[in-house]
Amino acid sequence: MSRPEILFPLFADLVTLEGVGPKSARAFAGLGVTRPRDLLLLLPHSAVDRTRRRSIREVVPPTTATVEVTVGAHHPPRRKGGPYRIAVRDAETDFQLVFFHARGDYLGKLLPQGERRLVSGRIEVFDGMAQMVHPDHILLPDEAAELPSFEPVYPLAAGLTQKLVAKAAGAALGRAPDLPEWIDPALRAREGWPAWQAAVRAVHAPQGGADLAPTAAARQRLAYDELFAHQVTLSLARARRRRGKGIPSVGTGRMQRLALDSLPYAPTAAQSRAVAEIAADMASPQRMNRLLQGDVGAGKTLVAFLALAIAVEAGGQGVMMAPTEILARQHLTSLAPLAEAAGIRLDLLTGRDKGAERAAKLAALASGEIGVLVGTHAVFQKDVAFRDLRLAVIDEQHRFGVAQRMELGAKGEAADVLVMTATPIPRSLALASYGDMDVSVLDEKPPGRTPVKTALVSCERMDEVVSSLRHAVAEGRQAYWVCPLVEDSEVVDYASAEARFQHLRAALGEGVVGLVHGQMPPAEKDAAMARFVAGETRVLVATTVIEVGVNVPNASIMVIERAEIFGLAQLHQLRGRVGRGAALSTCLLMYQPPLAESGERRLTTLRETEDGFRISEEDLAMRGAGDLIGTAQSGLPRFRVADLERQSALMAVAQSDARRLLADDPALTSPRGQAVRILLWLLDQDRAIRLIGVG
């Protein structure tokens, strides 16, 4: 498949545009603009009102004014480097045009005395006299029509000027073809969106402030094009994966029942619903690709275990992957009682397994004796072979890229994939990152989880905090103390974990306080964690290595030092480490006063709610999409026009539209399908184009 001919002019070299030479083409690359198409999607971010006035008396300086003037006397600078002044008069008053470092002969030609000119620029008052320094535009009266009354202002990079960008954008607009419509006609009519060519022209010629807002019809349309193209790509990937034959795994329910009977409580409605959705996917002949999204403490582990049990009941095997060894060991600990009750052999494989022990595990895996394997990415190694892998559960997806997801899928030729995340993601972002997956959400807390009381405490009250910690420890309670950084640096006065550890040990006594941080060798880290889990140490001083998944039901106090420098989602994850047992739990957010407004907003949001989804929506509003999941590693697409924070509702529309289109026209051969192919080429959705090519 090759690019449709109608798009050739938009994908030519930039230097083919009038007014763009090799040097300015290099400057444009600084804006990510390498082809005429990119200029069409380089939208102005603001505009300057250049409405014609009779006189500068009609405006209040300092502001931009556009007036016709008669040119008066020229006053060259008295000293070198001084201003060159030209007296001018509009319909009502006199003022001056001022130039610095300008050549007199050039100004004489540009503004001949006695002639009329249209000037537009910023009017300011200096020493009681109105003046316009370096007018933006100087035109002959009959060229006035060339000046838009509302002039767009473009983003710039080194080596570019507004004039150059506007001229290049104008030249690119001249090449914008009239393309067939790819948006569903009913949707376009309902939203009142213009056709593509009209939309592109409109965004480059705003008539007023409203045209620059994300809600303007032309901008909404172009944003929708991007979101829709992205969702078509994800839907094609999903459709292709669904064509990939899976192995139907139908459970008998026997092992699941044994596991559930061993629990002191019944699963929540949300857990039962998620298990039913997963079981239906596993029973179907198509491969499952499901995301299990649950807030901190919503009981994802039980759902994952029941899914793994289905794989074993059906005569196959399951694997559970965790991003770190600490987490893998923890999954092993939490799954072990369930596996024992169900009669499933469970084992752990990490990078630490060596020699004979490792060989024995691999043999038991290949023969099918091990029903469920828990592991780190060591499971990806070449010599790890399953007898019959049916289900892969991946914990904390954002640590594994899409590529790794596919690699794991390849281990069991047709293994179903269940991805779990404890990071509640706002719907618009979930659709952008996981639009190719089906989603199950756990939105209830299982019984036995107590709400966590959250309080804000100034760092100045450190001594009070330490003394109340001493009482709590004496009563047999356990606490986490989270520090922001590991090594002391002169620039950053954070209490490093080492120093805080020494301080608390002196205050609370030897053997009471443990320490884990990122610089420790894994074996030491695991040993320190194990002592805390066993209750030998009462207080664990840690950097954020404990953020995800650590489970110590007896720990009921969480102190987060310098909480204001953590992100909302991170704070929510950390707080989720307590409140896992029956004891009333507390989370102390210690901050360094005075708090900046954003820090205060984060900490108060956290104090007011435990709902991870509400927190994530607030986080999105405050930080923006890229920061929220760490764009570099999240695989979050970069949109040129669409704004995920302000246009999130469009994403859901785009997803249902894309899925509906592909259900009706899987090969995109209908007239609308053909138009969508043009859209995919226009927006560089190469992955989609390859998928259609393959399909």
N, C-alpha and C positions, 0 to 999 in steps of 0.2 A: 504493500500500500504506500502510495506517495502523496505528498501534500497536494490538495486541490489547486488547480491553476488560478482560480479566482483570488487565492491568497498570495500568489507570488509577489505582487508589488509590495505587500506589507512585510515580507520576509527578505527583501533585498538588503544590500549593504546600506548603512546609514548615509555614507558619502554620496549615495545616489540622490539624496534629497537636496533640493536647492538651498544653498547657504550653509551646508555642513561639509567642512573639509576634514582631512585626516586628524588635525589637531583637536577640533571640536568633537569629533567622533570619539576620540580618546577621553575627552572630558565627560561626554555623555555616559561612558561606561561606568563612571563613578556613581551614576544614578541607577545603574542596572539597565540602562537603555542601550541596546545594541542593534535594534532593527526598528523600522518605521512602526511596526505593531506596538512596540513598547511605548512609543511616544503617545499613541492613542490612549493608552492606559495610564499615562502619567498625568494624573488629574491636578488641576489647580487647587491649592489649599485655601486661598482667600482671593480677594479682588480689590481693586482700587476704583473708587467712584470717579470717573472722568466726565461727568455730566457737564455740558457747556454752560457757562455762567455769563451774564452781561458784564459783571465786574467782580473783583475780589472782595468788594464790600458785602457780597451776598454770603460769604463764608466766614467762619470764626477760626482764625489761625490758632495753633499750627494745624494745617490740614491741606489736603490736595485740592488744587483748583485748576480749572481749564478755562482760559479766556482768550479773546482775540485782542491783540494790542497793536498800537502804532509804535514803531521803534524810534527812540530819540537818540540823544548824544551818547557816544562811547567814552568811558573814562578808563584808560589803561592804568595798570598798577603804578603807584608812585615809587614803590621799592620792589626789589626782586622777590618773587614768591608771594606778593600781595594779591588782593582780589582785583579782578577786572570787572568793572561795573557798567551796565548798560541801562539807561533810563528808558522806561516804556510807559505807555498810558493806555488803560482800557476805557470802556464807555464812561466810567465815572471818576477814576482816580489814577494817580501816578504811583508806580513802584519801581523796584530795580531787579534786573536779572544779574546774578553774581556768578562768576566763573573763577576757578583757581587753576593755575598751571595751563591756561589755554593760550593758543597763539592768536595774536591780534588779527593777522590777515585772515585766519580761518573764521573768526567771529565776524569780521567785516563782511565776508561772503554770506555767512549763515543768517546774519541779522542786519541787512543794510539799512542805514538811517533813512527814515521817512517811509519805509514800506510796512505793510501789515503782515503779521504772523499770528498763528495760533500757538500758544504756549501752554504746557500742562506740567505741573510739578508741585512741590510742597511750598506753601506760603508760610513764612514766619515773620515775626516782627523783631527787628534788631535796631536798638537805639531809636525807637520811635518810628522807624521807617519799615514799611512792608517790603520784603524781598523774597525772591525765588532763587535758591542756589541750585545751579546745574539742573535746569528743567529736564524732565524725563522725555518730553516730546517737543519738538519745534517744527511746525508744519506750515506750508502755504495755505491760505484760506480755502483754496479749492481742493486741498487734500484732506480737509477736515473729516470727511466720511470714513477715512481709513482708521480713525481713532475710535475704538469701541467706547461707549459711554460707561461701560462697566468692564474694566480690564483685568483679566485673570492674572493671578500671581502663582508662578510655578515653584516647586522645590528646585533648589540649585545645588550644584557641586562645584568644586574648584575649577575655574576656567570657563564657567558658563555665566551668561547674563540673562536677565528676563527677556530681552529683545531676541536673543539667539534662540532660547527655548521656544518662545511664542512663534517665531518664524518657522522653526523646524516642525513644531506641532501642527502649524497651519499647512505646511507642505505634506505632512503625513495624512492629515485629514483629507487632502485632495485625492489621496489614493484609497480612502476607505470605500470598499465596494458595497453595493446593495446586496446583502446576504440573505439567503432563504431563512425563514423564521424557525428557530428551534424551540422556542418557548410554547408551552401548551396554550392554544388560542384562548381557552376559557380563563386561564390564569392571567394572561396578559390583559384581557379585557377587564377582568375584575380589578386588577391593580392599576389599570390606566397607564401601562408602560409604553413608551415609544418603541419603534422598530430599532434594530441594532444601529444602523447607520445614523439615524436621527438622534439616537441617544448619545453616540460618540460626539456628534457635532454639538449637541446641547451642553454636554459637560465642559466643553472647551470654550463655550460662549455664554457664561452665566449672565442672566439679566438682573440679578439682585441676590441678596444674601441667602434667600431661601434655596436658590439653585445650588449652593455650595454645601448644603446639609446632607448627611447620609440619607435623609428621608426624601430628598428630591427624586422625582420619578425616574429621570435618566440615570442617576447614580444607583438607585435601587435596582434598575434593570441590569446594569453592568455588573453589579455585585452579585445579583442572582445568577447571571451567566457563569461567573467563576464558581460559585457554590454548586451550581447544577452540574458543571463539567466535572468538578471534583467528586460529586456523589455518583455520577454516571460511571466514573472510573472505579470507585469503590464497589458499585453494584455489579459491574462487569467482573471484577475480581471475585465477588461473592458468588455470582452465577457460575463462574468457571469452576470455583472450588466445589460448588454443589454438584456440578456435572461429574467432578472427580468422584468415583464410586467409593463409598465408605463400606464398612462391614456392619450390617445391622447387629447391634448388641442388645439382646432383650434379657433383662434380669429376671430371676425367679422370685426375688423379694426376700428369700430366706435369710441371707447374710445381713441385709438392711434391717430386717425385723430384729435379728439377734442384737445388732448394734444399738438400735433404738430402745430395745427393752432394757439394756444395761444402763440407760441414762435416767437420772432422777427427775427429769422433766420432759414434757412433750415438745416437739419442734414448733416454731412459730408458723403462722399461716404463710408468711413470706418465704420461710425455708421450704415448707411443703410445696408451695407453688413453684419455686425455683427447681426443686428436685424433679417435679412432674415435667417441667419444660425440658430439662436436660435429658430425662429418661425418654421423652418422645423423640428428641433429636437423635439420641443414640440408637433407638430402635429403627430409625428410618435408614434407607439404603444410601442416603447422602451423608457426606462428612459434616460433622458438627463443627461450628466455629462460633462459640458463644462466650460472651463476656459476663462474668458474675461480678456485679458491682455492689459492694456492701459497705456501709459505714463501719467505722471502728467498733468492734464488738457486736456486729450483727450476726455472728455465727456462720461465717463462710466456711470454716473448717469442717463443720458437720456436713454441710451440703456437698463439699468436695469429697468427703469420705464416702457418702452414700453413692455419689456418681462413680467413684472408683470401685465400690462394691458391685455396682451393676456390671462393670467390665469383667470382674472376676466371676460373678454368677454366670455370665454368658460364656465362660470358658476362656477368657482372655486375661490380659494383665493391664495394670495401670501404672503411670509414673507421675510423681508430683515434684515439680521443679521449683527451687527457691533461689533467689539471687545471691545469697550468702550462706556460708557454712553454719553460722549461728542460727539462721532462720531454718535451714534444712533440719538441723538437730531438733529445733523446736517443733517443727511439723511432726517429726518422728515421735517426739514425746506426746504431743496432743493426739496423734492418730493411734498410738500404740494400744491404749485401753479399748478403743472401738474395734481395732483389728483383732485383738485378742478375743473379745466377746463374739465377733463374727466368724472367728476361725480362719483368718486370712494371714498368710505369712508376709510380714512387712520387713523391709531392710533399707539400709542407708548406703548410698555411694557418694563419696566426696573425693576431692583431689588427694586426700590424705591416705586413702586406702592403697596399700602397696603389696607387692609380692604375693605370697601364697593366699593371704586373706582375700585380696582383691580377686585373684584367680578363682577362688571358691565361690565368691559372690557372683562373678560373671557366669560361672558354670550353672549355678542355681537359677540365674536369670534366663539363660538360654534354654534350660530344660523346662522352665515354667514353674519351678517350685516356689520362686518368689512371686507372690501375687501382685504386691504393690511395692514399687521402689520409690524412695524419697531421695532426691539428690540435688546437687548444684549443677553448674554447666558441665561438670565432669561427665554427665550423662551423654553429652554430645560426642564424646570421644569414639573414634572409629571402632575400637574393639568391643564396645558395649552393644550386645545384641539381645533382643527380647525374643521369646518364643512366639508370642502373639500379642503385640501391643495394641490395645483398643482405645485407650484414653490417656491423653496427656493433659495434666492440670498444671498451668503455669501461674505462679504467684507473683504479684506485683509486676504486671505487664510492662510498666514504663521503664523497667530496668532491662527488659529484653526487647530488642528491635524486631520489626516485622520479619527481617531476614532470618533471625534466630527462630521465630515462630514457625517459619516455613521449614527450616532445617529439622526441627523437632518433628514436624508433621511427616517428614520424609523417613524418619526412623521406623515408624509403623506406617507401611505404605499408605494405609487408609485410616490412620488413627484419628479419632475425634479429638477436638481441642477445646478445652475450657480454660479461659483466662480469668484470673481473679485479681481484683484490685480493691484496696482499702481506701483508695483516694477517691472520694466522691468527686466526679467531674461534672461541671454544668452540662446540661443537655447539648447545647450548641457545640461545645468542644468534644463531647463524647462522640457526636456524630461526625465531627471533622477527623478525629483520630481513629475511631473504631466503626466508621459507617459501614464497613464491610462485614461487621459481626452482628449477631443477634444478641440482645441484651436482657439479662435477668437482674432485677434489682432487689436487694434485701433492705426493706425500709422499716423493719421493726427490730426492737432489741429483744433478745431472749430473756426469759425470766431469770431472776438472780443477779442481774446487773444493776448496781445502784447508781443513781445519778451522781455526777462528780460536782462538788461545790468548788467554784472557781473564784479566786480573789486576786486583786491587784495590790502589790506591796512595793513600796519604794525600796531601792537597794540600801538606803540609809538606815533601814530597820533590820539590817542583817543580823545583829545580835539577838533581837527578839525571835527571829525566825529560827536561829540555831538553838535557842533555849527551848522553844516549843517542840523542836525536833527531838531534843534530848528526852523530854517527857514522853513523846510518842514512842520512841525506841524502847524506853523503860517499860511501856505497856505492851511491848511485843510487836509493834507495828513496823513495817518496812517502807523505805522511801527511796525515790530516785532523785538525784540532784543533777540537773543538766546544765553544763557549762557551754558557752559559745565556742571557745577555741582551745587548742591543745598547748601551743608553745607561747610563752610570754614574748610579746614583741613590743619594742618601746613605743611604737606608734599607737598600738591598740592596747588600751588599759584593761581589757577584759581579764577577769580573774581566770587564769588558765586552769584547766582541769587539775594539773599537778599541784598548783598552789592551793586550790580549793580543797583538794584531797588532804593535804598536810594540815590545813586549818581545821577541817572537820574532825580529822583523826585526833588532833590535840584537844578539841572541845568534847568529843564523844567517847574517846578511849580507843586503845589499840584493838585491832581485830573486829571493830564494829563497822568500819568503813572500807568499801572496796572501790576499785577504779577500773574503768574500761575506756579506751580511746582509740582513734584510728591508727595511731603509730605503733600500737603494740603488736607483737607477733600473734598470729591467730590462736596458737595453743594457749598463750597467756590470757588472751581475751576470753576464750571459752572457759578456762579454769575460773576466772574471776566471775563470769556469768553463773557458772555452776554453783559457786559458793553462795551467791546471792539467791539463786533459785532454791537451794537447800536451806536457806535461812541462816547460814553461818555468819554472813555479813548482813547488817541491817540497813545500811545506807549504801547505795551504789552511785558513785560520782561518775558521770559519763558525758561524752560528747554525743552528738546525735546518732551514733551507731545504734542506739536503742529505738530509733524512731519507728521502725516497722516491725510489727509482729511479735515483739517479745511478750511472753505471757507469765506473769508471776502473780497469782491471785491474791497472795497475802500483802502485796505492795499496795498501800492505800494513800501514799502522799507523793506528789510530784512537785518538785521545786524547779522552776525554769528561770535561770539567771539571765538577765538582759533580754527578757522575752520580747522587747520591742524590736530587736534586730532579726527575729525569726519571721518567716512568712506565716500567714494564717493557716494554711493547710498543714504546715509542719507542726505548728503549735497544737492543732486539733489532733494530729497523729500522736504527738507526745502525750497529750492529756489522756488519750485512749489507752495508755499503758496502765492506768490505774482505774479503779471502779470495776475490777474484774472479779472481785470476791464479794462477800456479803457485807464487809465492813464499809462504813461511810467513808468516802474518799474525798480528798481535797487536792486542788491544784493551785499552787501559788505562782503567779506571774510576777517576777521581780523585775522592776524597770528602773532605769537611771533617769531621774528627773532632770530637766523638764522634758516631758514627752512631746514629740512632734505630733501634728494633727493626725498624720496617717498612722503613726504608732498607736495613738490613743484609740483611733477608730478600730484598728485590728484587735486590740486587747479588750475593748468593751464589747465588740461583736462576740468574742469568745466567751466573755463572762455571761452574756445574755442567752446564748443558745448552745445546745449540744448537737444540733442537726447538721451533720456534715454537708448535706446538699445546700442548705442555706448558707453555710460558711463558704462553700466553694463558689456560690454565685456572687457573694460579697467580695471574695478574693479576686474573682474575674473582673468585677467592676473596678476594684482598686488597682490591680496590677497589670491587667491586660493579658491577652491570650497567650502570647509567647512565653512570658515569665512563668505562667501558671504551671505548665507542664515541662518547662525548660525546653524551649523550642528545638534547640540543637539535637537533643536526644529523643524528643517526643515524636519526631516525624510529622509534626503539625505542618500542614501545607502553608506556604507563604502566599497570601493573596495580595494582589496589587490594588484592588478596589474595595473588595468586601472587608467589612470591619466586624470581626466576630463579636465584639462587645456590644456594638450598637445595632447590629443587624442579625442578631442570633435567631430571631424567629424565622428568617428566610431559610436557614439551614435545614430546619425540619421539613419545610415545604419542599425544598430541593431534594431531600432524601426520598420522600414518598413519591414525588414526581418521577425521579430517576428509576425507582424500583418498579413503578407502574409501567413506565415506557418500556423497560426491558422485559417485563412479563409479557407485554403485547407484541413486542418487536425485538426479540433477543439478538438478532444479527444486524439491527439498525438498517433495514433495507427499505422501510416505508419512506414516503417523502419527508416526514418529520425526522425519521431515523437518519436519513442522508444529511439533513441540515445539522443534526447533532454531531455527525462525523466532522463537518466543517468546523463546528464550535470546538471540538476536541483538538483539531489541528491548530486552530486559532489560538487556543490557550495552552499549547504545549503539553497536552496530556498524553505524552508518548506511551505511558504504561497502558492507557486505555486503548490506544491505537494498536499496540502489540496484541492486547487481549482480543480485540475484534479480529485482528489478522489471524490469530491462532484459532479463535472460535469459528 
